[in-house]
């Protein structure tokens, strides 16, 4: 595993962004297609009828999964104020999360309800010291009246994404210039412009599931120079917010 950078692919006005151009380009350069690639990010908000007291602030929650890379893990990202809190958990946590937020039995009202989900799906390529992942972005808005809507009616195509992983290093600051040069030379020739996903801060607070850091504290200060999957989850939350924000202003 190496440090990763995430870019939105943007075409000229009036043109639809396609991943086919990059697929063809990578293969012509001798890149090896590794596997299909998929990530999933869902946005959860406090339910309007939640039993939590009105004066209690319940933060928004994002659930991030990397099923093609780490199917056994999931990541919860809590957005509250200026700081992100990230928890890595086993995939079994998804079942618990579903039970907590499904109205049944003694808890007829869920704490959270899912509002939106973002799926990025495409292919991963290996080229030298780099792993390049390119995929299309699909936003799904969940309707409260599911039975009255046709399947797929709420799905919206929101462009494409490029993820570049530099395998020899886990330090983003040490290899950032190299990655930017790689993207400029190999990914942007006669194709869409790669725009770095903003609002990503590589330092965060991580809630560990293992014995890490100070055992007296629940929150373990994340190492700022070593890239982790918790940071990757933060990047996809930033992408989600960037994509949905641009859609609101379109």
N, C-alpha and C positions, 0 to 999 in steps of 0.2 A: 504494500500500500504506500502511496505517495501523496503529497499535497495536491489539492484539486482547486481549479478555478472554474467559475461558472459564467457563461456568457449568453445573452439573448442574441439571436440572429435577426437582424432587421434588414428588410429589402427597401428599395426605393418606393416612394409613394405610388400607390396604384398597383403594385406588384405583390403577389402572394409569396411568402417565404416558404421555400421547399428545402427539404433535407437531401433530395436526390442529387443535387449538384455536388454536395460535399461527399456523399457516398462514392460517387464516380471519381471525384478528385483523389480521395484517399486511396482507392484501389489502383488508380493509375500511377500513384507514387509508390506502390508496393506495400501499402499497409495491409496487415493481416486482419481479416474480420474475425473477431473472437466469439461473440455471442449476441443474442438479443439483449436489450437493455431497457429497464423499466424502473421508474420511481413513482411513489404515490404520496401526496400530501393532502391532508384533510383539515378543514378549519372547523373548530367546535366553539360554540358560544353558550353562555349560561342560558338555560331554558327559562322562558318568560314566567313559568309557573313553578320555578325551582323552590324547594322548601328552605333554601338559604335565606337568612334574614336580609331585608332590603338594604340595611346599612353595611352589610358585609360585601366588600368588593371581590368578585370572582373573576380572575383573569381569563383572557381568551387562551385557548389551547390549540396547538397544532400537533397532529400526529403524522410522522414521517416514516416511510418504509422504503427499503431498497431491496425488493424481492429478488432481483436478478443477481445481486452481489452478496447481500447478507439476509437471506430469507428467515434466519433464526432470530433476528433482532428487530426492534422497533424503537422509535425515538419520540418522546413527548417534549415539545418545546412550549414553555409558558412565556407569554408576552405580558409583562407588567412593568410599566415605567420604562426606564432606560436600559434595564438589564434583562437579558434572556436567561431562563433557567432551563437546562436540558437534562432529561433523564433517559438513559439507555436501559431497555428492559428486554427480556426474552419475548418471543412471539406469543407465548401463552398469555401475556398481559393483555393482548387484544381481546381474548375471550372475557377476561374480567372487566375490561373497559366496556364491552358490549352489554354485559349483564347489569353493570351499574347504571348505564344510560338507556336501558330499555324499560319502558313502563310495565311493571308486573308486580304481583305479590304485594309486599308491604311498602314498596316504593313506586307508587303509581306515576310519579312525575320524575323524569330523569334530571340529573344535575346539568348535563350538557346536551345540546342538540347539534348535529352536524349541519352546517350551512352550505359549504362549498367543498369541492375536492378538485385537485389538480393531478393529472397523470401525464408523465413524460415517458414516451416510448419510442425506441429506435434501435440503433445498433452500436456496438462498441468495436473499436479497431485498435490494434497495437502497431506502433511505428517507432522503432528504436526505443528510446527511454520514455516514450509517451504512450499513454492510453487515451484515446479520443472517443468520446461518447456523443452521439448526435441523435436528437429525438424531437418529435412533434409534441406540442403542449396542448392538452385538452382540458378545459374547465367544465365541470359539471355542477350545475346549480340544482340542489335537491328541492323538490316541490312538496309542499304540505298536502297537495291533492294528487298523489301519485296515480291513483286509479283513473283519473280523468285525463291523463296525459299519455301520449304515445311514447314508446320507448325511444330514448335518444334525443327527444325534442329539446332538452335543456343543455345538450352538449355543445360547446363552442370551441372551435379551433382558434388558438391564440399564438400561432407562430411556432418557432423552433428554438431549441436550446443546444448549446455546445458546452460540454464539460471536458476539460483538459487535465489529465493527471500526469504529474512528473514523478516517475517511479523512484529515482535515486534520492529524493529528499522529502522530509516531512516539514521543512521550514519554508513557509510561503515567502517570507521576506528575503530568503537566500536565493530563491529561484524565480521570483516574480518577473524580472526583466527578461529572462530566458523564455518563459512561457508566453509573454506578450509578443516577443519577436517571432516565436513559432506560429502563433495565431495569425500575425500580420503576414507572414511569408506563405504559409501553407493553407490557411483557412479562408482568407478574404480576397484572394485573387479572382476577379470576375464573378464574385458571389456576394451574398449578403454581408453586411457589416456586423462584426461581433462586438457587442456592447457589454462590458462587465456588469454583473449584477451588483447593484449598490446596496448600501445599508447593511453590509456584513461586517461585523466586528469580530476579529478572531479570538478575543478574550471573552470568556463567559463564566457563568457559575454552573457547575455540573453536579447533579445529584447522583452519586455513584451507586451501583448495585453490587459493588465488590468492596473490599477493605482497602480503600485508597485514601491517602492524605490523612488528615487529623481525625482519629476515631471519635473525638469528642464533638465533632461538628458534623451536621447533616450535609452541609454544602462543602464540596471540595473545590478550591480555586483551580480552574483549568490552567494547565501549562500554556503559555501564550505563544511559544515558538514551535511546538510540536502539533501538527495537524491531526485531528481525530475525526471519527465518524460523527461525533456530537457537533463539530464545526460544520461538517457537510450538511447535517440536518438543518442547522441555522441558515446555510446558504439557500436551501430549497424553500424555507419559510420566507426569506427575503425575495426570492424569485416569485413566489406565490403573491406576495404583497405588491410587487412591482407590476406583475401581469394584471392583477385585478384592478389596481389603481389606474393603469393606462386604459383599461376597458371602461371604467367609470367616466373618464374624461374624453372618451372617443366621441 
